[in-house]
């Protein structure tokens, strides 16, 4: 790791120390994390491209979400139908068993 020295105005140093204290880290660790976050942040061209794609495909995403919800509801209805059928079948078998046992 390479060291770097920077000069900051006194009010910036005070603010850096306050925030670092609040976060329970050293001012140096906070400054390092901030610089690393800045360096790994996507550039504006990438952000603009993502924004364009999301805006352009918004209607498609909305329709896909509706389709997924519709399919989920159909699946849930199917499962509920199976469970209800099983409950009715079990009840029918119990009634049939109790009526044949009482004769």
C-alpha positions as CSV (number, residue, x, y, z in Angstrom):
1,X,0.0,0.0,0.0
2,X,1.3,3.5,-0.9
3,X,0.9,6.4,1.4
4,X,-0.4,9.8,0.2
5,X,-0.5,13.1,2.0
6,X,-3.2,15.7,1.4
7,X,-3.9,19.1,2.8
8,X,-7.4,19.9,4.0
9,X,-9.0,23.1,5.4
10,X,-9.4,23.0,9.2
11,X,-13.2,22.9,9.0
12,X,-13.0,19.8,6.7
13,X,-10.6,18.1,9.1
14,X,-13.0,18.8,12.1
15,X,-16.0,17.5,10.1
16,X,-14.0,14.4,9.1
17,X,-13.1,13.7,12.7
18,X,-16.7,14.2,13.9
19,X,-18.1,11.8,11.3
20,X,-15.3,9.3,12.0
21,X,-16.0,9.4,15.7
22,X,-19.7,8.9,15.1
23,X,-18.9,5.8,13.0
24,X,-16.2,4.5,15.4
25,X,-13.4,4.6,12.8
26,X,-10.3,6.6,12.4
27,X,-10.4,9.7,10.2
28,X,-7.8,8.0,8.0
29,X,-10.0,4.9,7.6
30,X,-13.0,7.1,6.7
31,X,-11.0,9.1,4.2
32,X,-9.6,5.9,2.6
33,X,-13.1,4.3,2.4
34,X,-14.4,7.5,0.8
35,X,-11.7,7.6,-1.8
36,X,-12.1,3.9,-2.6
37,X,-15.8,4.3,-3.0
38,X,-15.3,7.3,-5.3
39,X,-12.8,5.3,-7.4
40,X,-15.1,2.3,-7.8
41,X,-18.2,4.3,-8.5
42,X,-19.4,3.8,-12.1
43,X,-18.7,6.8,-14.3
44,X,-21.4,9.1,-15.6
45,X,-21.5,7.5,-19.1
46,X,-22.3,4.1,-17.5
47,X,-25.0,5.7,-15.3
48,X,-26.5,7.4,-18.3
49,X,-26.6,4.2,-20.3
50,X,-28.2,2.3,-17.4
51,X,-30.8,5.1,-17.1
52,X,-31.5,5.0,-20.8
53,X,-32.0,1.3,-20.8
54,X,-34.2,1.3,-17.8
55,X,-36.4,4.1,-19.2
56,X,-36.5,2.5,-22.6
57,X,-37.5,-0.9,-21.3
58,X,-39.8,0.4,-18.4
59,X,-43.0,-0.8,-20.2
60,X,-41.4,-4.2,-20.9
61,X,-40.4,-4.6,-17.2
62,X,-43.9,-3.6,-16.1
63,X,-45.5,-6.2,-18.3
64,X,-43.0,-8.8,-17.2
65,X,-43.8,-8.1,-13.6
66,X,-47.6,-8.3,-14.3
67,X,-47.0,-11.6,-16.0
68,X,-45.0,-13.0,-13.1
69,X,-47.6,-11.9,-10.6
70,X,-50.3,-13.5,-12.8
71,X,-48.4,-16.7,-13.0
72,X,-47.7,-16.7,-9.3
73,X,-51.4,-16.2,-8.6
74,X,-52.4,-19.0,-10.9
75,X,-49.8,-21.3,-9.3
76,X,-51.1,-20.4,-5.8
77,X,-54.7,-21.0,-6.9
78,X,-53.6,-24.4,-8.3
79,X,-51.9,-25.4,-5.1
80,X,-54.9,-24.3,-3.0
81,X,-57.1,-26.3,-5.2
82,X,-54.9,-29.4,-4.7
83,X,-54.9,-28.9,-1.0
84,X,-58.7,-28.4,-0.8
85,X,-59.1,-31.6,-3.0
86,X,-56.9,-33.5,-0.6
87,X,-58.9,-32.2,2.4
88,X,-62.2,-33.2,0.8
89,X,-60.8,-36.6,-0.2
90,X,-59.5,-37.2,3.4
91,X,-62.8,-36.1,4.9
92,X,-64.7,-38.4,2.4
93,X,-62.5,-41.3,3.3
94,X,-63.0,-40.6,7.1
95,X,-66.8,-40.5,6.6
96,X,-66.7,-43.6,4.5
97,X,-64.6,-45.4,7.1
98,X,-66.8,-44.4,10.0
99,X,-70.0,-45.3,8.2
100,X,-68.7,-48.8,7.2
101,X,-67.4,-49.3,10.7
102,X,-70.7,-48.5,12.4
103,X,-72.8,-50.9,10.3
